[in-house]
Amino acid sequence: MSFLEKAARLAAAQAAEEQVKLYQAPALIVFDGHWEGREDQLTRFAREFEQSGRRACFLIATGPYLPLSMMGDPRFSLLAELTHEISSENASELGRHLNAFLRSHGGTRSEAEWQRFFEASSVQSDRGITAFWIALSFWLQRLFDMSETVQAWVYRQFKDTVADPELRAAIISIAAFSTERLPLPDAMLPLGKRWPVSERLADLQGQAGALGLMRIRGERERYWALIHDILGRFLLTSLFYDREALEALGFGDAQNPEHLRFLVFCRLSTLPVLERPDLREIADGFAISIFKIDPAHGHSTFAPYWREALTALDQMPRSLRTTSRTFLHHSAISRRRIAKDTGAFHLTNDERAELLVRAVADIEAALSINDEIGGESDLNLLNSLAHGYHDLAEAEQARQAGAERINELQAKARDATRQAYRLNPDNSFVIETYARTLISEARTTPDIAAENAIEVLGIVYAANMRSQSAQRSFALGRLADAAMDILLATSPQSLEEREPRTEAEAIVRALRALAANVVRFEGMDLADYPPDNRVRTAELLASPELRGNVQAVKLRYLLACLDQPYDFAVQLELLQSLDAGSVSLSPQLQLEYAVLLHQRDRHHEADRLFRRLRQLWKQEEHYVEIPPRLRWLLIPEKQVHRQVHARVSASGEGRYFARVREFQDGEVVFRPQEFGQSEIRPGVAISGYITFGHNGPFLRPLTAI
């Protein structure tokens, strides 16, 4: 099954699950592997696309390691895993297919020739590792007869064709960038003693076809690259074993082919031209991916040279450390990962503390820089800063620092965590950091242990009720386990025999009822507890002394969503009590509040709240979703969809609106194509059902069910 078929099936399956008929085919936007390392930008683009109201399916090729932004985003689903493997049968089938196109050019190959080519181009074919695709183009053009390895042939062409040292150095630089699937800008090439190197490379293209050298024209800059990253690796590997040529190019210190690649990058990273604003993305790339040291998330290539990599980052143009949030943040991430990974990096306690001191200093410096378009957000920086301070406190404790120093660092970690949580209380990574901080406080400060553990349970259970990746749910679930253990360990058994004396004791008693007869809490979400336990817990949380307690009301709301999913009156009452208190609702709860107002016929209030939320979506990044129980306007008593009647009003900016009688003549967006017409004139009466999205209500035809 092709990727496009799988993408289409996935979209159809999701639509069927949501009981939504696809009246308009979504656009399919494909991103190839050249976007690797910039997945955060793709995630932001996906959010902007969604916020614009457009429908699209993104098909993205990534490396084997996914970035955290994708792992924690339920929008992304794994379709398939690609390799370069090809079987003997597939090679023959491809040969028959290509022969149909080669026949008119006199270039057909026999079945036996295809088989010989397959066998000769395979390396460790029993493991599926093959150079088949690299050699194919050259072989079909009869440039290469397979009498030698592809690597040897490419390097021989390089030596025979490129004699000038300037051009050799330029092509080696291009090869190194191509191994990272990055094009090298013209501006990073040497000027040349007699003639610009870029122009001489253009003259060389026709003579050095084996190198796969190509020129790319951007909007403002021109770039050079090799047609495949493997060609770059072939070239650098062969150069390493040619000691005379290696010495001539100034890389005699290279210890192995990978170290040679590293040294080429080190030379390029010090170029003053990287200070130019138009090369900022390339410069940031050295910290984001090239010199990134983060083995757990796929950046392990240069881990053996981590000290040199950090030095190389420090030796890049100074302006990057004073103007680029992204550069500072990712440099700090490398230092923090090195300090944390005690198995891979054998450091003294002093060295770990020094790395972490520098990491938090860089993140604080990044926060002091004005936010840049497309750069690191305050949210990401604050979340990293919190982790950095937590790690530094542990490192200081390991080297027996004073209690005052450790308390200071823990206080700074809590402060950064709370700032990040205020910015986006719905982000799963921020939730995890915030919950860790609360648990850490609970373990060191018994007086607030129960209160903190209760808050952790509330935010974790709320997060896991929304769709999460398995890894995120597991990470959050472990925090819920820890919180429940703290509650059961710190609360007295006598609570079950006497009336609680404080609000905290009352909540603990309710949670003891939730955990009654449950042996293990590992991996349990709120929905996994016995229904009778949940009902009893809700009754205890509804006691008069807890009606003003924020954590109790939040837990009651979560339980009501589970056990009374269509009792919108109770759910709305609970959110109203939270909104009327001193605690502001998270964007996710505000969204549910707005939909519940519509469900209870308070449409003008709902419209005002949705207007505020649409402004919030434009200003900040939030991942929110409509729970399945609230997706359609319902008659809750019957749990059936509620039919509405509307009259088309004026359209604007390509969008159509209708005044819905049941919404007190409030305007609702609709698509005329779903009603069988390309456009509908104002005044026409239509009937339908209402669905809800993050931007508000949407009118759908009666055939949508």
C-alpha positions in Angstrom: 0.0 0.0 0.0 1.4 3.4 -1.0 1.9 6.3 1.5 -0.9 8.3 -0.2 -3.3 5.4 0.2 -2.3 5.0 3.8 -2.7 8.8 4.4 -6.1 8.7 2.7 -7.2 5.7 4.8 -6.0 7.3 8.0 -8.0 10.5 7.3 -11.1 8.4 6.4 -10.8 6.3 9.5 -10.5 9.4 11.7 -13.5 10.9 10.0 -15.6 7.7 10.5 -14.6 7.6 14.1 -15.8 11.2 14.5 -19.0 10.5 12.5 -18.0 13.3 10.1 -18.7 13.0 6.4 -15.9 14.4 4.2 -17.6 16.8 1.9 -14.4 18.5 0.9 -11.3 16.5 0.2 -8.4 17.8 2.3 -5.2 19.0 0.7 -2.3 16.6 0.9 1.0 18.4 1.6 4.2 16.3 1.5 7.4 17.2 3.3 10.5 15.1 2.5 13.4 14.3 4.7 15.1 17.6 4.1 12.9 19.1 6.8 14.7 16.9 9.4 15.8 19.0 12.3 13.2 21.6 11.7 10.1 19.7 12.9 9.3 22.4 15.4 8.6 24.7 12.4 6.4 22.1 10.8 4.4 21.7 14.0 3.9 25.5 14.2 2.9 25.5 10.5 0.4 22.7 11.2 -1.2 24.7 14.0 -1.4 27.8 11.9 -3.0 25.8 9.1 -5.5 24.4 11.5 -6.3 27.8 13.0 -6.9 29.2 9.6 -9.8 26.8 9.2 -8.3 24.9 6.3 -8.3 21.1 6.0 -5.1 19.3 5.1 -3.2 16.1 5.7 0.5 16.4 6.1 2.7 13.5 5.0 6.2 13.9 6.5 9.3 11.9 6.1 11.4 11.9 9.2 14.5 10.2 10.6 14.2 7.3 13.1 14.1 9.7 16.0 11.1 12.0 16.4 11.5 15.4 18.1 9.6 16.0 21.3 7.3 18.4 19.6 6.0 15.6 17.4 6.1 12.8 20.0 3.8 14.8 22.2 1.4 16.0 19.5 -1.5 13.7 18.8 -2.0 15.3 15.4 0.9 13.1 14.1 0.5 9.4 13.5 3.1 6.9 12.2 2.0 5.5 8.8 5.0 3.3 7.9 8.7 2.9 8.3 10.8 3.4 5.2 14.2 1.9 4.4 16.5 1.7 1.3 16.1 -2.0 1.2 15.2 -3.7 -2.1 14.8 -7.3 -2.9 16.1 -9.2 -6.0 12.5 -9.6 -7.2 11.8 -5.9 -6.7 14.9 -5.0 -8.7 13.8 -7.2 -11.6 10.3 -5.7 -11.5 11.8 -2.2 -11.5 14.0 -3.1 -14.5 11.1 -4.3 -16.5 9.2 -1.1 -15.7 12.1 1.2 -16.6 12.9 -0.7 -19.8 9.6 0.5 -21.2 10.9 4.1 -21.0 14.5 3.3 -21.9 13.6 1.4 -25.1 13.2 4.6 -27.2 16.7 5.7 -26.1 18.4 2.4 -26.8 19.3 1.9 -23.2 17.3 -1.2 -22.1 19.0 -3.8 -19.9 18.4 -7.5 -19.8 17.0 -9.4 -16.8 20.4 -10.9 -16.2 22.0 -7.4 -16.3 19.6 -6.1 -13.7 20.3 -9.0 -11.4 24.1 -8.6 -11.8 23.7 -4.8 -11.1 21.6 -5.6 -8.0 24.2 -8.1 -6.6 27.1 -5.8 -7.4 25.5 -2.7 -5.8 24.5 -4.5 -2.6 26.7 -4.3 0.5 25.8 -6.7 3.3 22.7 -7.6 1.2 21.6 -10.1 3.8 21.0 -7.2 6.1 19.2 -5.1 3.4 21.9 -2.5 3.2 22.4 -1.5 -0.4 23.8 1.3 -2.6 21.3 0.3 -5.3 19.6 3.6 -5.5 22.8 5.7 -5.5 24.4 3.7 -8.4 21.2 3.4 -10.5 21.3 6.7 -12.3 25.0 6.4 -13.2 24.5 2.8 -14.4 21.5 3.5 -16.6 23.5 6.3 -18.3 26.4 3.8 -18.8 28.7 6.1 -16.8 29.5 3.3 -14.4 30.0 -0.4 -15.2 30.1 -1.8 -11.7 33.8 -3.0 -12.1 34.6 -1.1 -8.9 32.6 0.0 -5.9 30.5 3.1 -6.2 32.6 4.9 -3.5 35.9 4.2 -5.3 34.4 5.3 -8.6 33.0 8.6 -7.2 36.4 9.4 -5.5 38.4 8.6 -8.7 36.1 10.9 -10.6 36.7 13.6 -8.0 40.5 13.3 -8.1 40.7 13.0 -11.9 38.3 15.9 -12.6 39.1 18.4 -9.7 42.7 19.3 -9.4 42.6 22.8 -8.1 42.9 22.9 -4.3 40.3 25.7 -3.9 37.7 23.7 -5.8 38.6 20.5 -3.9 38.1 22.3 -0.6 34.8 23.8 -1.8 33.4 20.4 -2.9 34.5 18.8 0.4 32.5 21.6 2.2 29.5 20.9 0.0 29.8 17.2 0.6 29.8 17.7 4.4 26.7 19.8 4.3 25.0 17.3 2.0 25.6 14.6 4.6 23.2 16.6 6.8 20.9 17.1 3.8 21.6 20.8 3.8 22.7 22.9 0.9 25.8 25.1 1.3 25.2 28.8 0.5 27.4 30.5 -2.1 28.3 33.0 0.6 30.1 30.3 2.6 32.4 29.4 -0.3 35.8 31.1 -0.6 36.0 34.1 -2.9 38.8 32.6 -5.0 42.1 34.1 -5.9 41.5 34.6 -9.6 37.8 33.9 -10.2 34.8 33.3 -7.8 34.7 29.7 -6.7 31.0 29.5 -7.3 31.4 30.3 -10.9 34.2 27.8 -11.4 32.0 25.2 -9.8 29.3 26.0 -12.3 31.8 25.4 -15.1 32.8 22.1 -13.5 29.3 20.6 -13.3 29.3 19.2 -16.8 32.7 17.5 -16.3 32.0 16.0 -12.9 28.7 14.3 -13.3 29.7 11.5 -11.0 29.8 13.9 -8.0 26.1 14.8 -8.5 26.9 18.5 -8.0 23.9 20.7 -8.3 23.1 24.4 -7.9 20.0 25.5 -6.1 18.5 29.0 -6.5 16.6 30.4 -3.6 14.7 33.7 -3.3 17.8 35.6 -2.3 20.7 33.2 -2.0 22.2 30.5 -4.2 23.3 27.1 -2.8 25.3 24.1 -3.7 24.6 20.5 -2.8 25.2 16.9 -3.9 22.2 15.0 -5.2 22.3 12.5 -2.4 23.7 12.6 1.1 25.4 9.1 0.6 27.5 10.6 -2.2 28.9 13.1 0.4 29.7 10.3 2.8 31.4 8.3 0.0 33.6 11.3 -0.9 34.6 12.1 2.7 35.3 8.4 3.6 37.6 8.0 0.5 39.4 11.3 1.3 40.2 10.1 4.8 42.1 7.1 3.4 44.0 9.3 0.9 46.5 10.7 3.4 48.3 12.8 0.9 45.1 14.6 -0.2 43.9 14.8 3.4 47.1 16.6 4.5 46.9 18.9 1.5 43.4 20.0 2.5 44.5 20.7 6.1 42.7 17.8 7.8 45.7 15.6 8.8 44.4 15.4 12.4 41.3 13.4 11.3 41.1 10.2 13.3 38.4 8.5 11.2 35.9 9.5 8.4 33.4 10.7 10.9 35.9 12.9 12.7 36.9 14.3 9.3 33.3 15.3 8.7 33.3 16.9 12.1 36.5 18.9 11.3 35.1 20.2 8.0 32.1 21.5 9.9 34.3 23.1 12.5 36.1 25.0 9.8 32.9 26.2 8.3 31.3 27.1 11.6 33.9 29.9 12.2 33.2 31.8 9.0 32.4 35.5 9.8 29.8 35.5 7.1 27.5 33.5 9.4 26.8 36.8 11.2 24.7 37.8 8.3 20.9 37.9 9.1 20.0 36.0 5.9 22.3 33.1 7.0 20.8 33.0 10.5 19.0 29.7 9.8 22.2 28.1 8.6 24.1 29.4 11.6 21.4 28.2 14.1 21.6 24.8 12.4 25.0 24.1 13.9 23.4 24.2 17.3 20.1 22.6 16.3 21.4 19.6 14.6 25.0 19.6 13.3 26.8 19.9 16.6 23.9 18.8 18.7 24.8 16.3 21.4 21.6 14.5 22.5 22.0 10.7 22.1 18.6 9.9 23.5 16.9 11.8 20.7 19.0 10.9 17.8 21.9 13.3 17.9 24.7 10.9 18.8 27.0 11.2 15.8 29.5 13.6 17.3 29.1 12.4 20.9 32.7 11.1 21.1 33.8 14.6 20.3 31.4 16.5 22.6 34.1 18.7 24.1 35.3 19.8 20.7 31.7 20.3 19.6 30.9 22.6 22.5 34.1 24.5 21.9 33.2 24.8 18.2 29.8 26.3 19.2 31.6 28.8 21.5 33.9 29.8 18.7 31.1 30.7 16.2 30.5 34.4 15.6 29.7 36.2 18.8 26.5 37.8 17.5 24.8 34.4 17.6 25.3 34.4 21.4 23.8 37.9 21.7 20.9 37.9 19.2 19.8 34.3 18.6 17.4 32.6 21.1 17.5 29.4 19.1 21.3 29.1 19.1 21.5 29.7 22.8 18.7 27.3 23.6 20.0 24.4 21.6 23.5 24.9 22.8 22.2 24.7 26.4 20.2 21.6 25.5 23.4 19.9 24.4 25.2 20.8 27.7 22.2 19.7 29.8 21.9 16.3 28.0 25.6 15.6 28.4 25.4 16.5 32.1 22.4 14.3 32.6 23.5 11.2 30.7 25.8 9.6 33.3 26.0 6.3 31.3 27.3 7.8 28.0 29.4 10.7 29.4 31.8 9.9 32.3 32.3 13.3 34.0 33.1 14.4 37.5 30.5 16.0 39.6 32.3 19.3 39.2 32.3 19.0 35.4 28.5 18.2 35.4 27.8 21.2 37.6 29.9 23.5 35.3 28.0 22.4 32.2 24.7 23.0 33.9 25.7 26.4 35.1 26.6 27.4 31.6 23.3 25.9 30.3 21.0 27.9 32.6 23.1 31.0 31.9 22.6 30.6 28.1 18.8 30.0 28.6 18.5 33.1 30.8 20.5 35.1 28.2 18.1 33.8 25.5 15.1 35.0 27.5 16.6 38.4 27.7 16.6 38.7 23.9 13.5 40.1 22.3 11.3 37.3 20.8 12.3 36.7 17.2 9.9 35.6 14.4 10.1 31.8 14.1 12.5 31.6 17.0 12.3 29.9 20.4 9.2 30.8 22.4 9.2 31.9 26.0 7.3 28.7 26.8 10.1 26.4 25.4 12.8 28.4 27.1 11.1 28.5 30.5 10.4 24.8 30.4 14.1 24.1 29.6 15.2 26.6 32.3 13.1 24.7 34.9 14.7 21.4 33.9 18.1 23.0 33.9 17.7 24.3 37.5 16.3 21.0 38.7 19.4 19.2 37.2 21.8 21.7 38.6 20.3 21.3 42.1 20.8 17.6 41.8 24.4 18.1 40.6 25.2 20.5 43.4 23.7 18.0 45.9 26.0 15.3 44.4 29.0 17.5 45.1 27.8 18.2 48.6 27.0 21.9 48.1 25.3 23.8 51.0 21.6 23.6 51.7 21.2 27.3 50.9 22.6 26.9 47.4 20.4 23.9 46.7 17.3 25.6 48.1 18.0 28.6 45.9 18.2 26.5 42.7 15.0 24.6 43.6 13.2 27.9 44.1 14.4 29.1 40.7 13.2 25.9 39.1 9.8 26.3 40.7 9.6 29.9 39.5 10.5 29.0 35.9 8.0 26.1 36.0 5.1 28.2 37.2 5.9 30.9 34.6 5.8 28.2 31.9 2.6 26.7 33.3 0.9 30.2 33.3 1.8 30.6 29.6 0.4 27.3 28.5 -1.3 25.0 31.1 -2.4 22.6 28.3 1.1 21.7 26.9 1.9 18.1 27.9 5.7 18.8 28.4 4.9 21.9 30.6 2.4 19.8 32.6 5.0 17.1 33.1 7.6 19.7 34.3 5.0 21.4 36.6 3.9 18.0 38.0 7.5 17.0 38.7 8.1 20.3 40.6 5.0 19.8 42.7 6.0 16.2 43.6 9.5 17.4 44.4 8.1 20.0 46.8 5.7 17.4 48.3 8.7 15.1 49.1 10.7 17.9 50.8 7.9 19.8 52.5 5.5 17.5 54.3 3.1 20.4 55.2 2.1 20.8 51.5 2.5 17.2 50.4 -1.2 16.3 50.2 -2.1 19.6 48.6 0.5 19.2 45.9 -0.2 15.5 45.2 -3.9 16.3 44.8 -3.1 19.1 42.2 -0.8 16.7 40.3 -3.6 14.1 40.1 -6.0 16.7 38.8 -3.8 18.1 36.0 -2.4 14.6 35.0 -5.9 13.0 34.8 -7.2 16.0 32.8 -4.3 15.8 30.4 -4.7 12.0 29.9 -8.4 12.3 29.2 -7.4 14.1 26.0 -5.7 12.3 23.2 -2.0 11.9 24.0 0.8 9.9 22.5 1.6 6.6 24.3 4.9 8.0 25.5 3.4 11.2 26.9 0.6 9.3 28.6 3.2 6.9 30.2 5.3 9.8 31.4 2.3 11.6 32.9 0.9 8.3 34.3 4.1 7.7 36.3 3.7 11.2 37.9 0.1 10.3 38.9 1.4 7.0 40.5 3.9 9.0 42.5 1.3 11.5 43.6 -1.1 8.7 44.7 1.7 7.1 46.7 2.5 10.3 48.5 -1.2 10.8 49.4 -1.6 7.3 50.8 1.7 7.5 52.7 1.1 10.9 54.3 -2.6 10.7 55.1 -3.6 9.0 58.4 -5.6 5.8 58.4 -7.9 7.4 61.0 -9.5 9.5 58.2 -11.7 6.6 57.3 -13.1 6.5 60.9 -13.5 10.2 61.7 -14.7 13.4 60.0 -12.0 15.4 58.2 -10.8 18.5 60.0 -9.4 20.4 57.0 -10.2 20.7 53.3 -7.0 18.8 52.5 -8.1 15.9 54.7 -11.6 15.9 53.1 -10.0 15.6 49.6 -7.7 12.9 50.8 -10.6 10.9 52.2 -12.3 11.2 48.8 -9.2 10.0 47.0 -8.9 7.1 49.4 -12.4 6.1 48.3 -11.2 6.3 44.7 -8.3 4.0 45.5 -10.3 1.5 47.6 -9.5 -2.1 46.8 -7.1 -1.1 44.0 -3.9 -3.0 44.3 -1.7 -1.3 41.8 -1.9 2.3 40.4 0.8 2.0 37.7 -0.5 3.3 34.4 -4.0 4.0 35.6 -6.0 6.9 34.3 -9.1 8.2 36.1 -11.4 6.1 33.8 -9.6 2.9 34.9 -10.8 3.1 38.5 -13.9 1.1 39.4 -17.1 3.1 38.6 -18.5 2.6 42.1 -15.2 4.2 43.5 -15.6 7.2 41.1 -19.2 7.7 42.1 -18.4 7.6 45.8 -15.4 10.0 45.3 -17.7 12.5 43.5 -20.2 12.3 46.4 -17.4 13.1 49.0 -16.0 15.9 46.8 -19.5 17.5 46.7 -19.5 18.0 50.5 -20.3 21.6 51.5 -16.8 22.3 53.0 -15.2 21.6 49.5 -17.5 23.6 47.3 -15.0 26.5 47.2 -11.9 24.3 46.9 -10.4 24.6 43.4 -8.8 21.1 43.3 -12.0 19.4 44.6 -14.1 21.2 41.9 -11.7 20.2 39.2 -11.7 16.6 40.2 -15.5 16.7 40.4 -15.6 18.1 36.9 -13.4 15.3 35.5 -15.5 12.7 37.2 -18.7 14.3 35.9 -17.3 14.1 32.3 -16.7 10.4 32.8 -19.8 9.3 34.7 -22.3 12.0 33.6 -21.1 12.8 30.1 -24.4 14.4 29.0 -25.3 16.1 32.2 -24.2 19.5 30.7 -26.0 21.4 33.5 -23.8 19.9 36.2 -20.6 20.3 34.1 -21.4 23.9 33.4 -22.2 24.6 37.0 -18.8 23.2 38.1 -16.9 25.3 35.5 -18.8 28.4 36.4 -17.8 28.0 40.0 -14.2 27.7 38.9 -14.5 30.7 36.7 -16.0 32.8 39.4 -13.2 32.0 41.8 -9.7 33.4 41.9 -8.2 30.8 39.6 -8.3 31.4 35.9 -9.5 28.6 33.6 -6.9 27.0 31.3 -7.6 27.5 27.5 -8.8 23.9 27.3 -11.3 24.5 30.1 -12.3 27.8 28.6 -13.1 26.0 25.3 -15.2 23.4 27.0 -16.9 26.2 29.0 -17.8 28.0 25.8 -19.3 24.9 24.2 -21.3 24.1 27.4 -22.8 27.6 27.3 -24.1 26.8 23.8 -25.4 23.4 24.9 -27.4 25.2 27.7 -28.8 27.8 25.3 -26.6 30.7 26.6 -25.5 31.6 23.1 -24.6 35.3 23.6 -22.3 34.4 26.5 -20.7 31.6 24.4 -20.2 33.9 21.4 -18.3 36.4 23.6 -16.1 33.7 25.0 -15.3 32.3 21.6 -14.3 35.7 20.4 -11.8 36.0 23.2 -10.5 32.5 22.4 -10.0 33.2 18.7 -7.9 36.2 19.7 -5.9 33.9 22.1 -5.3 31.3 19.3 -3.9 34.1 17.1 -1.5 35.4 19.7 -0.3 32.2 21.3 0.2 28.5 20.6 -2.2 26.2 22.4 -3.2 22.6 21.7 -6.8 22.3 22.6 -9.5 19.9 21.4 -13.2 19.4 21.6 -14.1 16.3 23.7 -16.3 13.8 21.8 -19.2 14.4 24.1 -19.3 18.1 23.2 -18.6 17.8 19.4 -22.3 18.1 18.4 -25.1 20.3 19.6 -27.3 17.8 21.4 -30.6 17.4 23.1 -28.9 16.0 26.2 -31.9 14.4 27.7 -32.3 12.2 24.6 -28.6 12.2 23.6 -29.6 13.0 20.0 -28.4 15.7 17.6 -30.4 18.9 17.8 -31.7 20.2 14.4 -31.4 23.9 13.9 -32.9 26.3 11.4 -31.0 29.2 9.8 -31.2 31.9 7.2 -28.1 32.8 5.1 -26.6 36.2 5.8 -24.0 38.2 4.0 -20.6 36.4 3.3 -17.2 37.9 3.7 -13.5 37.0 3.0 -14.6 33.8 1.3 -16.6 32.6 4.3 -20.4 32.1 4.5 -22.5 32.8 7.6 -26.1 32.0 8.5 -28.2 33.3 11.3 -29.4 30.4 13.4 -32.8 30.8 15.0 -32.0 28.5 17.9 -28.9 30.6 18.6 -31.0 33.7 19.1 -30.1 34.7 15.5 -26.4 34.4 16.2 -24.2 34.0 13.1 -22.6 30.6 12.4 -20.1 29.7 9.7 -21.0 27.1 7.1 -19.7 25.8 3.7 -22.2 26.1 0.8 -20.5 23.1 -0.9 -21.7 20.8 1.9 -25.3 21.9 1.1 -24.8 20.9 -2.5 -24.2 24.4 -4.0 -21.1 26.5 -4.8 -22.7 29.5 -3.3 -26.0 30.4 -1.6 -27.5 33.9 -1.8 -28.5 35.8 1.4 -31.9 35.1 2.7 -32.2 31.5 1.8 -33.4 29.2 4.6 -31.4 26.1 5.4 -31.6 23.4 8.2 -28.8 21.4 9.7 -26.9 20.4 12.7 -24.2 22.2 14.7 -20.7 20.9 15.3 -18.1 22.7 17.5 -14.4 23.3 16.8 -11.8 25.4 18.6 -13.0 28.5 16.7 -16.7 28.1 17.5 -19.9 26.5 16.1 -20.1 25.3 12.5 -23.4 24.6 10.6 -23.5 21.2 8.9 -26.2 19.8 6.6 -28.8 17.2 7.7 -26.9 14.5 5.7 -23.8 15.0 8.0 -25.0 12.4 10.5 
